[in-house]
Amino acid sequence: MKYTIIIEKGRESGYVVYAPALKGCVSQGKTREEALKNIREAMELYIEALIEDGLPVPTEVGKDTVELEVVAK
């Protein structure tokens, strides 16, 4: 499965990363690489828990992107 993740620079340090399709699945790390490793593990555990509980595994639907160019006046 493939999921979109969002990586943001932390307010004070490090990185915060989350998977929008997996509600509440969030992780963090001191470096970008650590944050990516941690979210992968969190996502795997999240999906395993859903399967164990007999719940459906979310998929991404309706994903799209918008590209903007803002010109200051």
mmJSON file of the N, C-alpha and C atoms, coordinates in Angstrom:
{"data_MODEL":{"atom_site":{
"group_PDB":["ATOM","ATOM","ATOM","ATOM","ATOM","ATOM","ATOM","ATOM","ATOM","ATOM","ATOM","ATOM","ATOM","ATOM","ATOM","ATOM","ATOM","ATOM","ATOM","ATOM","ATOM","ATOM","ATOM","ATOM","ATOM","ATOM","ATOM","ATOM","ATOM","ATOM","ATOM","ATOM","ATOM","ATOM","ATOM","ATOM","ATOM","ATOM","ATOM","ATOM","ATOM","ATOM","ATOM","ATOM","ATOM","ATOM","ATOM","ATOM","ATOM","ATOM","ATOM","ATOM","ATOM","ATOM","ATOM","ATOM","ATOM","ATOM","ATOM","ATOM","ATOM","ATOM","ATOM","ATOM","ATOM","ATOM","ATOM","ATOM","ATOM","ATOM","ATOM","ATOM","ATOM","ATOM","ATOM","ATOM","ATOM","ATOM","ATOM","ATOM","ATOM","ATOM","ATOM","ATOM","ATOM","ATOM","ATOM","ATOM","ATOM","ATOM","ATOM","ATOM","ATOM","ATOM","ATOM","ATOM","ATOM","ATOM","ATOM","ATOM","ATOM","ATOM","ATOM","ATOM","ATOM","ATOM","ATOM","ATOM","ATOM","ATOM","ATOM","ATOM","ATOM","ATOM","ATOM","ATOM","ATOM","ATOM","ATOM","ATOM","ATOM","ATOM","ATOM","ATOM","ATOM","ATOM","ATOM","ATOM","ATOM","ATOM","ATOM","ATOM","ATOM","ATOM","ATOM","ATOM","ATOM","ATOM","ATOM","ATOM","ATOM","ATOM","ATOM","ATOM","ATOM","ATOM","ATOM","ATOM","ATOM","ATOM","ATOM","ATOM","ATOM","ATOM","ATOM","ATOM","ATOM","ATOM","ATOM","ATOM","ATOM","ATOM","ATOM","ATOM","ATOM","ATOM","ATOM","ATOM","ATOM","ATOM","ATOM","ATOM","ATOM","ATOM","ATOM","ATOM","ATOM","ATOM","ATOM","ATOM","ATOM","ATOM","ATOM","ATOM","ATOM","ATOM","ATOM","ATOM","ATOM","ATOM","ATOM","ATOM","ATOM","ATOM","ATOM","ATOM","ATOM","ATOM","ATOM","ATOM","ATOM","ATOM","ATOM","ATOM","ATOM","ATOM","ATOM","ATOM","ATOM","ATOM","ATOM","ATOM","ATOM","ATOM","ATOM","ATOM","ATOM","ATOM","ATOM"],
"id":[1,2,3,4,5,6,7,8,9,10,11,12,13,14,15,16,17,18,19,20,21,22,23,24,25,26,27,28,29,30,31,32,33,34,35,36,37,38,39,40,41,42,43,44,45,46,47,48,49,50,51,52,53,54,55,56,57,58,59,60,61,62,63,64,65,66,67,68,69,70,71,72,73,74,75,76,77,78,79,80,81,82,83,84,85,86,87,88,89,90,91,92,93,94,95,96,97,98,99,100,101,102,103,104,105,106,107,108,109,110,111,112,113,114,115,116,117,118,119,120,121,122,123,124,125,126,127,128,129,130,131,132,133,134,135,136,137,138,139,140,141,142,143,144,145,146,147,148,149,150,151,152,153,154,155,156,157,158,159,160,161,162,163,164,165,166,167,168,169,170,171,172,173,174,175,176,177,178,179,180,181,182,183,184,185,186,187,188,189,190,191,192,193,194,195,196,197,198,199,200,201,202,203,204,205,206,207,208,209,210,211,212,213,214,215,216,217,218,219],
"type_symbol":["N","C","C","N","C","C","N","C","C","N","C","C","N","C","C","N","C","C","N","C","C","N","C","C","N","C","C","N","C","C","N","C","C","N","C","C","N","C","C","N","C","C","N","C","C","N","C","C","N","C","C","N","C","C","N","C","C","N","C","C","N","C","C","N","C","C","N","C","C","N","C","C","N","C","C","N","C","C","N","C","C","N","C","C","N","C","C","N","C","C","N","C","C","N","C","C","N","C","C","N","C","C","N","C","C","N","C","C","N","C","C","N","C","C","N","C","C","N","C","C","N","C","C","N","C","C","N","C","C","N","C","C","N","C","C","N","C","C","N","C","C","N","C","C","N","C","C","N","C","C","N","C","C","N","C","C","N","C","C","N","C","C","N","C","C","N","C","C","N","C","C","N","C","C","N","C","C","N","C","C","N","C","C","N","C","C","N","C","C","N","C","C","N","C","C","N","C","C","N","C","C","N","C","C","N","C","C","N","C","C","N","C","C","N","C","C","N","C","C"],
"label_atom_id":["N","CA","C","N","CA","C","N","CA","C","N","CA","C","N","CA","C","N","CA","C","N","CA","C","N","CA","C","N","CA","C","N","CA","C","N","CA","C","N","CA","C","N","CA","C","N","CA","C","N","CA","C","N","CA","C","N","CA","C","N","CA","C","N","CA","C","N","CA","C","N","CA","C","N","CA","C","N","CA","C","N","CA","C","N","CA","C","N","CA","C","N","CA","C","N","CA","C","N","CA","C","N","CA","C","N","CA","C","N","CA","C","N","CA","C","N","CA","C","N","CA","C","N","CA","C","N","CA","C","N","CA","C","N","CA","C","N","CA","C","N","CA","C","N","CA","C","N","CA","C","N","CA","C","N","CA","C","N","CA","C","N","CA","C","N","CA","C","N","CA","C","N","CA","C","N","CA","C","N","CA","C","N","CA","C","N","CA","C","N","CA","C","N","CA","C","N","CA","C","N","CA","C","N","CA","C","N","CA","C","N","CA","C","N","CA","C","N","CA","C","N","CA","C","N","CA","C","N","CA","C","N","CA","C","N","CA","C","N","CA","C","N","CA","C","N","CA","C","N","CA","C","N","CA","C"],
"label_alt_id":[null,null,null,null,null,null,null,null,null,null,null,null,null,null,null,null,null,null,null,null,null,null,null,null,null,null,null,null,null,null,null,null,null,null,null,null,null,null,null,null,null,null,null,null,null,null,null,null,null,null,null,null,null,null,null,null,null,null,null,null,null,null,null,null,null,null,null,null,null,null,null,null,null,null,null,null,null,null,null,null,null,null,null,null,null,null,null,null,null,null,null,null,null,null,null,null,null,null,null,null,null,null,null,null,null,null,null,null,null,null,null,null,null,null,null,null,null,null,null,null,null,null,null,null,null,null,null,null,null,null,null,null,null,null,null,null,null,null,null,null,null,null,null,null,null,null,null,null,null,null,null,null,null,null,null,null,null,null,null,null,null,null,null,null,null,null,null,null,null,null,null,null,null,null,null,null,null,null,null,null,null,null,null,null,null,null,null,null,null,null,null,null,null,null,null,null,null,null,null,null,null,null,null,null,null,null,null,null,null,null,null,null,null,null,null,null,null,null,null],
"label_comp_id":["MET","MET","MET","LYS","LYS","LYS","TYR","TYR","TYR","THR","THR","THR","ILE","ILE","ILE","ILE","ILE","ILE","ILE","ILE","ILE","GLU","GLU","GLU","LYS","LYS","LYS","GLY","GLY","GLY","ARG","ARG","ARG","GLU","GLU","GLU","SER","SER","SER","GLY","GLY","GLY","TYR","TYR","TYR","VAL","VAL","VAL","VAL","VAL","VAL","TYR","TYR","TYR","ALA","ALA","ALA","PRO","PRO","PRO","ALA","ALA","ALA","LEU","LEU","LEU","LYS","LYS","LYS","GLY","GLY","GLY","CYS","CYS","CYS","VAL","VAL","VAL","SER","SER","SER","GLN","GLN","GLN","GLY","GLY","GLY","LYS","LYS","LYS","THR","THR","THR","ARG","ARG","ARG","GLU","GLU","GLU","GLU","GLU","GLU","ALA","ALA","ALA","LEU","LEU","LEU","LYS","LYS","LYS","ASN","ASN","ASN","ILE","ILE","ILE","ARG","ARG","ARG","GLU","GLU","GLU","ALA","ALA","ALA","MET","MET","MET","GLU","GLU","GLU","LEU","LEU","LEU","TYR","TYR","TYR","ILE","ILE","ILE","GLU","GLU","GLU","ALA","ALA","ALA","LEU","LEU","LEU","ILE","ILE","ILE","GLU","GLU","GLU","ASP","ASP","ASP","GLY","GLY","GLY","LEU","LEU","LEU","PRO","PRO","PRO","VAL","VAL","VAL","PRO","PRO","PRO","THR","THR","THR","GLU","GLU","GLU","VAL","VAL","VAL","GLY","GLY","GLY","LYS","LYS","LYS","ASP","ASP","ASP","THR","THR","THR","VAL","VAL","VAL","GLU","GLU","GLU","LEU","LEU","LEU","GLU","GLU","GLU","VAL","VAL","VAL","VAL","VAL","VAL","ALA","ALA","ALA","LYS","LYS","LYS"],
"label_asym_id":["A","A","A","A","A","A","A","A","A","A","A","A","A","A","A","A","A","A","A","A","A","A","A","A","A","A","A","A","A","A","A","A","A","A","A","A","A","A","A","A","A","A","A","A","A","A","A","A","A","A","A","A","A","A","A","A","A","A","A","A","A","A","A","A","A","A","A","A","A","A","A","A","A","A","A","A","A","A","A","A","A","A","A","A","A","A","A","A","A","A","A","A","A","A","A","A","A","A","A","A","A","A","A","A","A","A","A","A","A","A","A","A","A","A","A","A","A","A","A","A","A","A","A","A","A","A","A","A","A","A","A","A","A","A","A","A","A","A","A","A","A","A","A","A","A","A","A","A","A","A","A","A","A","A","A","A","A","A","A","A","A","A","A","A","A","A","A","A","A","A","A","A","A","A","A","A","A","A","A","A","A","A","A","A","A","A","A","A","A","A","A","A","A","A","A","A","A","A","A","A","A","A","A","A","A","A","A","A","A","A","A","A","A","A","A","A","A","A","A"],
"label_entity_id":["1","1","1","1","1","1","1","1","1","1","1","1","1","1","1","1","1","1","1","1","1","1","1","1","1","1","1","1","1","1","1","1","1","1","1","1","1","1","1","1","1","1","1","1","1","1","1","1","1","1","1","1","1","1","1","1","1","1","1","1","1","1","1","1","1","1","1","1","1","1","1","1","1","1","1","1","1","1","1","1","1","1","1","1","1","1","1","1","1","1","1","1","1","1","1","1","1","1","1","1","1","1","1","1","1","1","1","1","1","1","1","1","1","1","1","1","1","1","1","1","1","1","1","1","1","1","1","1","1","1","1","1","1","1","1","1","1","1","1","1","1","1","1","1","1","1","1","1","1","1","1","1","1","1","1","1","1","1","1","1","1","1","1","1","1","1","1","1","1","1","1","1","1","1","1","1","1","1","1","1","1","1","1","1","1","1","1","1","1","1","1","1","1","1","1","1","1","1","1","1","1","1","1","1","1","1","1","1","1","1","1","1","1","1","1","1","1","1","1"],
"label_seq_id":[1,1,1,2,2,2,3,3,3,4,4,4,5,5,5,6,6,6,7,7,7,8,8,8,9,9,9,10,10,10,11,11,11,12,12,12,13,13,13,14,14,14,15,15,15,16,16,16,17,17,17,18,18,18,19,19,19,20,20,20,21,21,21,22,22,22,23,23,23,24,24,24,25,25,25,26,26,26,27,27,27,28,28,28,29,29,29,30,30,30,31,31,31,32,32,32,33,33,33,34,34,34,35,35,35,36,36,36,37,37,37,38,38,38,39,39,39,40,40,40,41,41,41,42,42,42,43,43,43,44,44,44,45,45,45,46,46,46,47,47,47,48,48,48,49,49,49,50,50,50,51,51,51,52,52,52,53,53,53,54,54,54,55,55,55,56,56,56,57,57,57,58,58,58,59,59,59,60,60,60,61,61,61,62,62,62,63,63,63,64,64,64,65,65,65,66,66,66,67,67,67,68,68,68,69,69,69,70,70,70,71,71,71,72,72,72,73,73,73],
"pdbx_PDB_ins_code":[null,null,null,null,null,null,null,null,null,null,null,null,null,null,null,null,null,null,null,null,null,null,null,null,null,null,null,null,null,null,null,null,null,null,null,null,null,null,null,null,null,null,null,null,null,null,null,null,null,null,null,null,null,null,null,null,null,null,null,null,null,null,null,null,null,null,null,null,null,null,null,null,null,null,null,null,null,null,null,null,null,null,null,null,null,null,null,null,null,null,null,null,null,null,null,null,null,null,null,null,null,null,null,null,null,null,null,null,null,null,null,null,null,null,null,null,null,null,null,null,null,null,null,null,null,null,null,null,null,null,null,null,null,null,null,null,null,null,null,null,null,null,null,null,null,null,null,null,null,null,null,null,null,null,null,null,null,null,null,null,null,null,null,null,null,null,null,null,null,null,null,null,null,null,null,null,null,null,null,null,null,null,null,null,null,null,null,null,null,null,null,null,null,null,null,null,null,null,null,null,null,null,null,null,null,null,null,null,null,null,null,null,null,null,null,null,null,null,null],
"Cartn_x":[0.838,0.0,0.88,0.371,1.073,0.182,0.79,0.072,0.876,0.167,0.789,1.13,2.309,2.674,3.038,2.849,3.182,4.301,5.393,6.529,6.633,6.668,6.78,7.949,8.618,9.679,9.029,9.568,9.034,9.201,8.379,8.454,9.782,10.252,11.507,12.672,12.435,13.492,12.879,13.634,13.192,12.09,11.438,10.398,9.183,8.012,6.757,6.219,5.696,5.191,3.887,2.935,1.657,1.129,0.218,-0.419,-1.902,-2.329,-3.716,-4.776,-4.508,-5.502,-5.652,-4.646,-4.669,-4.86,-6.097,-6.444,-5.721,-4.987,-4.287,-2.928,-2.488,-1.185,-0.131,0.598,1.567,2.853,3.979,5.255,6.181,7.39,8.36,9.761,10.737,12.131,13.035,14.244,15.208,15.674,15.762,16.15,15.013,15.088,14.079,14.079,15.267,15.39,14.788,15.037,14.477,12.954,12.443,10.996,10.351,10.986,10.454,10.464,11.536,11.622,10.517,10.326,9.329,7.902,7.589,6.221,5.939,6.94,6.747,6.36,7.077,6.777,5.387,5.066,3.755,2.626,2.829,1.808,1.615,2.709,2.614,1.839,2.151,1.451,-0.024,-0.305,-1.67,-2.5,-1.951,-2.672,-2.802,-1.763,-1.847,-2.952,-3.077,-4.123,-5.516,-5.679,-6.97,-7.339,-6.374,-6.613,-6.961,-6.21,-6.483,-7.872,-8.335,-9.659,-10.771,-10.411,-11.403,-11.966,-11.235,-11.694,-11.101,-11.776,-11.256,-9.995,-9.104,-7.876,-8.167,-7.977,-8.265,-7.38,-7.949,-7.192,-7.352,-6.449,-6.556,-7.465,-8.47,-9.354,-9.491,-9.668,-9.887,-8.658,-7.504,-6.274,-5.968,-5.633,-5.286,-4.351,-3.746,-2.873,-3.263,-2.92,-3.164,-1.843,-1.446,-0.225,-0.61,-0.069,-0.396,0.866,0.686,1.755,1.155,1.665,1.144,2.101,1.558,2.367,1.943,2.896,2.612,2.345,1.4,1.06,1.667],
"Cartn_y":[-1.182,0.0,1.241,2.295,3.575,4.615,5.42,6.488,7.776,8.878,10.19,10.513,11.085,11.58,13.044,13.769,15.184,15.334,15.972,16.202,17.698,18.058,19.463,19.655,20.769,21.117,21.43,20.856,21.118,22.567,23.033,24.436,24.754,23.828,24.084,23.324,22.068,21.27,20.012,19.329,18.062,18.195,17.05,16.969,16.218,16.639,15.967,15.453,14.222,13.633,12.898,13.008,12.317,11.821,10.847,10.251,10.627,11.578,12.049,10.951,9.925,8.866,7.978,7.986,7.167,8.11,8.423,9.434,9.199,10.207,10.144,9.476,9.033,8.375,9.459,9.763,10.85,10.346,10.839,10.515,11.71,11.554,12.641,12.071,12.919,12.51,13.718,13.528,14.629,15.028,14.03,14.3,13.867,14.312,13.907,12.39,11.799,10.35,9.596,10.073,9.429,9.547,10.708,10.912,9.966,9.79,8.881,7.432,7.034,5.682,5.479,6.472,6.363,6.324,7.125,7.112,5.793,5.236,3.942,2.888,2.872,1.92,2.182,3.452,3.809,3.387,3.593,3.226,1.709,0.967,-0.498,-0.995,-0.461,-0.862,-0.459,0.704,1.215,0.252,-0.113,-0.994,-2.397,-2.91,-4.222,-4.236,-3.157,-3.073,-3.079,-2.361,-2.365,-3.777,-4.464,-5.817,-6.754,-6.675,-7.524,-7.281,-6.019,-5.678,-5.899,-6.389,-6.646,-5.389,-4.311,-3.043,-2.839,-2.061,-1.828,-0.966,-1.259,-0.477,0.661,1.911,3.046,3.069,3.562,3.805,5.28,5.785,7.181,7.27,8.127,8.372,9.872,10.273,11.684,12.548,11.933,12.696,13.508,14.754,15.626,16.706,17.427,18.52,19.778,20.901,22.197,22.95,23.486,24.283,25.735,26.594,28.007,28.829,29.918,30.91,32.218,32.739,33.979,35.097,36.143,37.292,38.466,39.007,40.156,41.395,42.204,43.414,44.628],
"Cartn_z":[0.0,0.0,0.0,-0.579,-0.581,0.077,0.929,1.606,1.498,1.387,1.423,2.874,3.083,4.403,4.283,5.365,5.426,6.454,6.04,6.929,7.179,8.453,8.816,9.762,9.629,10.561,11.898,12.978,14.309,14.707,15.629,16.059,16.727,17.547,18.254,17.636,17.255,16.626,16.047,15.222,14.669,13.639,13.371,12.355,12.898,12.446,12.759,11.439,11.448,10.214,10.507,9.574,9.755,8.417,8.537,7.361,7.392,6.571,6.614,6.474,5.688,5.481,6.71,7.583,8.794,9.977,10.258,11.263,12.585,13.023,14.296,14.251,13.088,12.958,12.741,13.824,13.834,14.47,14.019,14.643,14.506,15.023,14.956,15.017,14.789,14.875,14.907,15.405,15.47,14.081,13.173,11.789,10.879,9.642,8.65,8.48,8.414,8.231,9.405,10.62,11.808,11.82,11.432,11.382,10.366,9.205,8.183,8.676,9.343,9.905,10.942,11.795,12.864,12.329,11.291,10.76,10.049,9.395,8.737,9.783,10.895,11.965,12.554,12.781,13.335,12.39,11.096,10.113,10.064,10.11,10.103,11.316,12.491,13.712,13.67,13.144,13.006,12.148,10.997,10.078,10.662,11.312,11.963,13.005,13.786,14.809,14.179,13.073,12.383,11.926,11.333,10.836,11.986,13.086,14.25,14.813,14.754,15.279,14.256,13.072,12.035,11.405,11.473,10.905,9.512,8.676,7.323,7.347,6.441,6.292,5.319,5.748,4.87,3.624,2.557,1.339,0.991,0.21,-0.205,-1.421,-1.327,-2.465,-2.655,-3.86,-4.147,-3.929,-3.914,-3.707,-4.954,-4.741,-5.842,-5.312,-6.192,-5.785,-6.536,-5.947,-6.564,-6.534,-7.661,-7.722,-7.919,-7.058,-7.12,-7.35,-8.03,-8.127,-7.672,-6.566,-5.994,-6.344,-6.931,-7.329,-6.44,-5.711,-4.84,-5.707,-5.292,-6.05,-5.407],
"occupancy":[1.0,1.0,1.0,1.0,1.0,1.0,1.0,1.0,1.0,1.0,1.0,1.0,1.0,1.0,1.0,1.0,1.0,1.0,1.0,1.0,1.0,1.0,1.0,1.0,1.0,1.0,1.0,1.0,1.0,1.0,1.0,1.0,1.0,1.0,1.0,1.0,1.0,1.0,1.0,1.0,1.0,1.0,1.0,1.0,1.0,1.0,1.0,1.0,1.0,1.0,1.0,1.0,1.0,1.0,1.0,1.0,1.0,1.0,1.0,1.0,1.0,1.0,1.0,1.0,1.0,1.0,1.0,1.0,1.0,1.0,1.0,1.0,1.0,1.0,1.0,1.0,1.0,1.0,1.0,1.0,1.0,1.0,1.0,1.0,1.0,1.0,1.0,1.0,1.0,1.0,1.0,1.0,1.0,1.0,1.0,1.0,1.0,1.0,1.0,1.0,1.0,1.0,1.0,1.0,1.0,1.0,1.0,1.0,1.0,1.0,1.0,1.0,1.0,1.0,1.0,1.0,1.0,1.0,1.0,1.0,1.0,1.0,1.0,1.0,1.0,1.0,1.0,1.0,1.0,1.0,1.0,1.0,1.0,1.0,1.0,1.0,1.0,1.0,1.0,1.0,1.0,1.0,1.0,1.0,1.0,1.0,1.0,1.0,1.0,1.0,1.0,1.0,1.0,1.0,1.0,1.0,1.0,1.0,1.0,1.0,1.0,1.0,1.0,1.0,1.0,1.0,1.0,1.0,1.0,1.0,1.0,1.0,1.0,1.0,1.0,1.0,1.0,1.0,1.0,1.0,1.0,1.0,1.0,1.0,1.0,1.0,1.0,1.0,1.0,1.0,1.0,1.0,1.0,1.0,1.0,1.0,1.0,1.0,1.0,1.0,1.0,1.0,1.0,1.0,1.0,1.0,1.0,1.0,1.0,1.0,1.0,1.0,1.0,1.0,1.0,1.0,1.0,1.0,1.0],
"B_iso_or_equiv":[0.0,0.0,0.0,0.0,0.0,0.0,0.0,0.0,0.0,0.0,0.0,0.0,0.0,0.0,0.0,0.0,0.0,0.0,0.0,0.0,0.0,0.0,0.0,0.0,0.0,0.0,0.0,0.0,0.0,0.0,0.0,0.0,0.0,0.0,0.0,0.0,0.0,0.0,0.0,0.0,0.0,0.0,0.0,0.0,0.0,0.0,0.0,0.0,0.0,0.0,0.0,0.0,0.0,0.0,0.0,0.0,0.0,0.0,0.0,0.0,0.0,0.0,0.0,0.0,0.0,0.0,0.0,0.0,0.0,0.0,0.0,0.0,0.0,0.0,0.0,0.0,0.0,0.0,0.0,0.0,0.0,0.0,0.0,0.0,0.0,0.0,0.0,0.0,0.0,0.0,0.0,0.0,0.0,0.0,0.0,0.0,0.0,0.0,0.0,0.0,0.0,0.0,0.0,0.0,0.0,0.0,0.0,0.0,0.0,0.0,0.0,0.0,0.0,0.0,0.0,0.0,0.0,0.0,0.0,0.0,0.0,0.0,0.0,0.0,0.0,0.0,0.0,0.0,0.0,0.0,0.0,0.0,0.0,0.0,0.0,0.0,0.0,0.0,0.0,0.0,0.0,0.0,0.0,0.0,0.0,0.0,0.0,0.0,0.0,0.0,0.0,0.0,0.0,0.0,0.0,0.0,0.0,0.0,0.0,0.0,0.0,0.0,0.0,0.0,0.0,0.0,0.0,0.0,0.0,0.0,0.0,0.0,0.0,0.0,0.0,0.0,0.0,0.0,0.0,0.0,0.0,0.0,0.0,0.0,0.0,0.0,0.0,0.0,0.0,0.0,0.0,0.0,0.0,0.0,0.0,0.0,0.0,0.0,0.0,0.0,0.0,0.0,0.0,0.0,0.0,0.0,0.0,0.0,0.0,0.0,0.0,0.0,0.0,0.0,0.0,0.0,0.0,0.0,0.0],
"pdbx_formal_charge":[null,null,null,null,null,null,null,null,null,null,null,null,null,null,null,null,null,null,null,null,null,null,null,null,null,null,null,null,null,null,null,null,null,null,null,null,null,null,null,null,null,null,null,null,null,null,null,null,null,null,null,null,null,null,null,null,null,null,null,null,null,null,null,null,null,null,null,null,null,null,null,null,null,null,null,null,null,null,null,null,null,null,null,null,null,null,null,null,null,null,null,null,null,null,null,null,null,null,null,null,null,null,null,null,null,null,null,null,null,null,null,null,null,null,null,null,null,null,null,null,null,null,null,null,null,null,null,null,null,null,null,null,null,null,null,null,null,null,null,null,null,null,null,null,null,null,null,null,null,null,null,null,null,null,null,null,null,null,null,null,null,null,null,null,null,null,null,null,null,null,null,null,null,null,null,null,null,null,null,null,null,null,null,null,null,null,null,null,null,null,null,null,null,null,null,null,null,null,null,null,null,null,null,null,null,null,null,null,null,null,null,null,null,null,null,null,null,null,null],
"auth_seq_id":[1,1,1,2,2,2,3,3,3,4,4,4,5,5,5,6,6,6,7,7,7,8,8,8,9,9,9,10,10,10,11,11,11,12,12,12,13,13,13,14,14,14,15,15,15,16,16,16,17,17,17,18,18,18,19,19,19,20,20,20,21,21,21,22,22,22,23,23,23,24,24,24,25,25,25,26,26,26,27,27,27,28,28,28,29,29,29,30,30,30,31,31,31,32,32,32,33,33,33,34,34,34,35,35,35,36,36,36,37,37,37,38,38,38,39,39,39,40,40,40,41,41,41,42,42,42,43,43,43,44,44,44,45,45,45,46,46,46,47,47,47,48,48,48,49,49,49,50,50,50,51,51,51,52,52,52,53,53,53,54,54,54,55,55,55,56,56,56,57,57,57,58,58,58,59,59,59,60,60,60,61,61,61,62,62,62,63,63,63,64,64,64,65,65,65,66,66,66,67,67,67,68,68,68,69,69,69,70,70,70,71,71,71,72,72,72,73,73,73],
"auth_comp_id":["MET","MET","MET","LYS","LYS","LYS","TYR","TYR","TYR","THR","THR","THR","ILE","ILE","ILE","ILE","ILE","ILE","ILE","ILE","ILE","GLU","GLU","GLU","LYS","LYS","LYS","GLY","GLY","GLY","ARG","ARG","ARG","GLU","GLU","GLU","SER","SER","SER","GLY","GLY","GLY","TYR","TYR","TYR","VAL","VAL","VAL","VAL","VAL","VAL","TYR","TYR","TYR","ALA","ALA","ALA","PRO","PRO","PRO","ALA","ALA","ALA","LEU","LEU","LEU","LYS","LYS","LYS","GLY","GLY","GLY","CYS","CYS","CYS","VAL","VAL","VAL","SER","SER","SER","GLN","GLN","GLN","GLY","GLY","GLY","LYS","LYS","LYS","THR","THR","THR","ARG","ARG","ARG","GLU","GLU","GLU","GLU","GLU","GLU","ALA","ALA","ALA","LEU","LEU","LEU","LYS","LYS","LYS","ASN","ASN","ASN","ILE","ILE","ILE","ARG","ARG","ARG","GLU","GLU","GLU","ALA","ALA","ALA","MET","MET","MET","GLU","GLU","GLU","LEU","LEU","LEU","TYR","TYR","TYR","ILE","ILE","ILE","GLU","GLU","GLU","ALA","ALA","ALA","LEU","LEU","LEU","ILE","ILE","ILE","GLU","GLU","GLU","ASP","ASP","ASP","GLY","GLY","GLY","LEU","LEU","LEU","PRO","PRO","PRO","VAL","VAL","VAL","PRO","PRO","PRO","THR","THR","THR","GLU","GLU","GLU","VAL","VAL","VAL","GLY","GLY","GLY","LYS","LYS","LYS","ASP","ASP","ASP","THR","THR","THR","VAL","VAL","VAL","GLU","GLU","GLU","LEU","LEU","LEU","GLU","GLU","GLU","VAL","VAL","VAL","VAL","VAL","VAL","ALA","ALA","ALA","LYS","LYS","LYS"],
"auth_asym_id":["A","A","A","A","A","A","A","A","A","A","A","A","A","A","A","A","A","A","A","A","A","A","A","A","A","A","A","A","A","A","A","A","A","A","A","A","A","A","A","A","A","A","A","A","A","A","A","A","A","A","A","A","A","A","A","A","A","A","A","A","A","A","A","A","A","A","A","A","A","A","A","A","A","A","A","A","A","A","A","A","A","A","A","A","A","A","A","A","A","A","A","A","A","A","A","A","A","A","A","A","A","A","A","A","A","A","A","A","A","A","A","A","A","A","A","A","A","A","A","A","A","A","A","A","A","A","A","A","A","A","A","A","A","A","A","A","A","A","A","A","A","A","A","A","A","A","A","A","A","A","A","A","A","A","A","A","A","A","A","A","A","A","A","A","A","A","A","A","A","A","A","A","A","A","A","A","A","A","A","A","A","A","A","A","A","A","A","A","A","A","A","A","A","A","A","A","A","A","A","A","A","A","A","A","A","A","A","A","A","A","A","A","A","A","A","A","A","A","A"],
"auth_atom_id":["N","CA","C","N","CA","C","N","CA","C","N","CA","C","N","CA","C","N","CA","C","N","CA","C","N","CA","C","N","CA","C","N","CA","C","N","CA","C","N","CA","C","N","CA","C","N","CA","C","N","CA","C","N","CA","C","N","CA","C","N","CA","C","N","CA","C","N","CA","C","N","CA","C","N","CA","C","N","CA","C","N","CA","C","N","CA","C","N","CA","C","N","CA","C","N","CA","C","N","CA","C","N","CA","C","N","CA","C","N","CA","C","N","CA","C","N","CA","C","N","CA","C","N","CA","C","N","CA","C","N","CA","C","N","CA","C","N","CA","C","N","CA","C","N","CA","C","N","CA","C","N","CA","C","N","CA","C","N","CA","C","N","CA","C","N","CA","C","N","CA","C","N","CA","C","N","CA","C","N","CA","C","N","CA","C","N","CA","C","N","CA","C","N","CA","C","N","CA","C","N","CA","C","N","CA","C","N","CA","C","N","CA","C","N","CA","C","N","CA","C","N","CA","C","N","CA","C","N","CA","C","N","CA","C","N","CA","C","N","CA","C","N","CA","C","N","CA","C","N","CA","C","N","CA","C"],
"pdbx_PDB_model_num":[1,1,1,1,1,1,1,1,1,1,1,1,1,1,1,1,1,1,1,1,1,1,1,1,1,1,1,1,1,1,1,1,1,1,1,1,1,1,1,1,1,1,1,1,1,1,1,1,1,1,1,1,1,1,1,1,1,1,1,1,1,1,1,1,1,1,1,1,1,1,1,1,1,1,1,1,1,1,1,1,1,1,1,1,1,1,1,1,1,1,1,1,1,1,1,1,1,1,1,1,1,1,1,1,1,1,1,1,1,1,1,1,1,1,1,1,1,1,1,1,1,1,1,1,1,1,1,1,1,1,1,1,1,1,1,1,1,1,1,1,1,1,1,1,1,1,1,1,1,1,1,1,1,1,1,1,1,1,1,1,1,1,1,1,1,1,1,1,1,1,1,1,1,1,1,1,1,1,1,1,1,1,1,1,1,1,1,1,1,1,1,1,1,1,1,1,1,1,1,1,1,1,1,1,1,1,1,1,1,1,1,1,1,1,1,1,1,1,1]
}}}
